[in-house]
């Protein structure tokens, strides 16, 4: 219940006006806050994912070192349908990357054999899969990106 002082007729109207402005401000602030939270949720859940890319990408092998205090090394083997070069580069840029670490993604034709295990040492997979590798995406410790088509072709 609103309690007002009755010192004069004018102060009653001022108090009523101030109360109404405060009430409108609270409602306006509440609506704006709800809209802001709604936008943040929408933006968070509508981010593109690797499933949105053309090329029917499937991750077939992954290596991540257990070192959580130093550089994190990630190596992926991924199959792709066709040769969607730009989509491959987008896929690589969507993969996790840690500052001072490295991320390497090998792309293989889905109709050819692909490794099911990747290793931290070079070579990252058996030599018999090199002919199936159609592209390689690398992001090194300094954040430099290198995308190479047919990396094992001589």
Secondary structure, DSSP 8 states (H G I E B T S, - for coil): ------S-HHHHHHHHHHHHHHHHHHHHHHHHHHHHHHHHHHHHHT---GGGSTT--EEEEEEE-S-SSS--EEEEEEEESS--HHHHHHHHHHS---TT-EEEEEEEETTS---S---SSSSSS-GGGGGGEEEEEEE-TT--EEEEESTT--
